[in-house]
């Protein structure tokens, strides 16, 4: 076996060991009896709960009614409504697959919504938000999403943000996503679909363009 094959096997083993360690540590810190199985989540399509000291992470490939009000309120707060617009289409983010982070004291503190396309093996990250920044909640949700996507046979995750959202762009790049397209003046179309989108965004920057990021799994 060549050196490259040996290196590849070593890297694969090392990565697998890290993933196993991460899941075991998560459940050791909680009261889970077994490490979280992403395969069970994807094949059986049920809500999976894993408690840490302060929160639980709930994965719903099919949204459950018991979280509907909390999710709608969270989206209203962060997006002005349940509707998210990207690439000239509008998506009701309260009705699609999601990862919810729920604090025992504060309710929903993190939400990721996504759409998996089985035809082209892609996943659109529709929204990802956390109540508190720099607490690791967004990164944890992103890791969960990527592992779920791999289990579902997804080869590419892509997303849209706007040209004022430097903080989000930095977060995506830090997590391995690359800027692959700038859709100039896309917000002219978006505002026709969702009038709540402001003209001036973060840091006083005019919101005009969509930035498209992607990551191959």
N, C-alpha and C positions, 0 to 999 in steps of 0.2 A: 504494500500500500504506500502511495506517495506521501511526501511531507504535507502536501495541501490537504489530502484526505484525513490524515491524522489530526491536523490542526482543526479541520472542520468538525470532526467528531468530538474533539476536546471542547471546542466552543459550544457545540450543541449540548454536551453534558453539563458544562458549567452553567449555561443559561437555564437549563431544566432544573438544576439544583437550586439556583437563585429563586426561580418561580415557586418551587416547592417550599423553600424556606420562608418566602414572603407569605404564602397562604397559611403555613403552619403557625407562623408568628402571629398572624392576624387572629387566628382562632384560639391560640394559647392565651392571648390577651383578653379574649372574650369567653363566652360560655358555649362555643360551638363544640360539638362532639367530634367532628371531622373537618379537615380542611375543605374550604369551599370548592365545589365542583362546578366549573363553568360548563362542562359537558352536560351535566344534569340540567343546568339552567337552560341551555339552548335546546336540548332534545325534548324536554318535558314542558318547557314554556310555563314555568310557575314562578311565583314570587320567592326569591331567596333572601333570607334575612341573616345577617351576621352581626352580632352585637359586640361593640367594643365598650370601653368604660363609659363613653358619653354618647355614642350614636350607633345607628344601624344603617346598613346600606341595602337598599331594596332594588332588585333588578326585575323589571317587568317588560318582557318582550311584547306582551299584550297588556295594555293598561288595565289596572284593577279599579273598580269604582270607589273603594274605600279611601283612595288617595286623590280622587278627582278634585275636590274643593281646594285642598292644600296646593296641588300642582297649578291649578288655575290662578289662585292668588299669587303664587310665586312668579308665574309668567307675567301676570299683570304688572307686578312690581318691577320686573327687570326688562320687560319688552313692551309695556303699555297695553298689551292684550295677549291673547293666546296665539295670535297669528305671527308667524315669522316669514319674511319675504327674502328670497334669494333667487338669482338667475331668472327673474321674471315670473316666478310662481309663488303662491302663498300656501303655507302649511299651518294647519292647526296643531301646534306642538303639544296640546293637551291630549291628543288622541293617538299618539304614536309611541313606539318603544322608548323606554326611559330607564335611567338610573337615578334613584332618589336617595339622598343622604338626609337622614332624619335625626335630629338631636332629641334626646330625652327631655330636655328642658325648653327647647326653642322651636320645635317643629321642623319643617323642611329648611335645611341650610345649604343644600346643594341639589342641582338638577341638571341632568344631561338628557337631551332627547335626540333620537336618531332614526334614520330610515335605511333599511338594508334592501338592496336591489339584487335579487337572486339571478337576474338575467346577465348583468355585467359584473357580478361579484364585487360590487362597490357598496360603500356605506356613506351616507351623507350625515355628517354631524350637524344637526339643525341648530342646537343651542347647548351651551354649557355655561353655567353660572353658579357662583357660590356667594353666600351672604358675607363671608369674611375673606379677604384676600390674603395671600401669603401664609395660609394655614395648611396647605397641602391637600385641600379638599378637591380642587380642580384636577390636580395631578392624579389623585387616587381614582377619580371618576374616569379620567382618560385611560388609565391602565386597565380598568375594568372593561371599558368599551372596546379596547383593542383586543383583549383576550376573548371577549364575546364574539367580536367580528371574526377572529381567526377560527373559532369553533364553527361559525356559520359559513366558512369558506370564502370570506371576504378577502380580496387582494389589495384593495385600495380604499382608504378613508379620505374623504374630501370635505371641505367646508368653505363657507363664505363669511368674511367680515368686511367692515367698511374702512375707508381710508383714514378715518380719524382714530381708529382703535389700535393705537400703538401698543398698549398693554396686552391686548389679546394676541397681537402679532408676535410679540416677544414670548408669550406663553407657548404658542404653537411651535415656534422655531426651537425653543428650548426642549420641546417634547418630540423633536425629530420631523416636524412638518416643514414643507418648503413652499415658498411663494411661487406659483406656476403661471398665474395669469392676473392681469389687471383689467377689469371690465369698466372702461371709461364711461362716465355719465349713466351708469346703471341705475342710480338712485332716482333718475327721472321716471323710470318705469315703476320702480318700487313704490314711490309715493302715490302713484295712481291706484295701486293695490292696497296700500296702507297709508292713510293720510296722517297718522300720528308720527311718522318718521320726521324728526326735526331737520332743519337745513344746516344748523350749526351743531357740531358734536363736541367731543372731548377736546380739551386744550384750545377751544375756540376755532377749531378747524372746520371748514365747510365740508359737509358730507356729500360726496359726489360719486365716488367710484366703489366698486366691489373688488376686494382682494380675495383671490382663490388660493387656498393652501391644500396640499395633499401629502399623504404618506403611504408608501407601499409597505405591506405587511409581509 
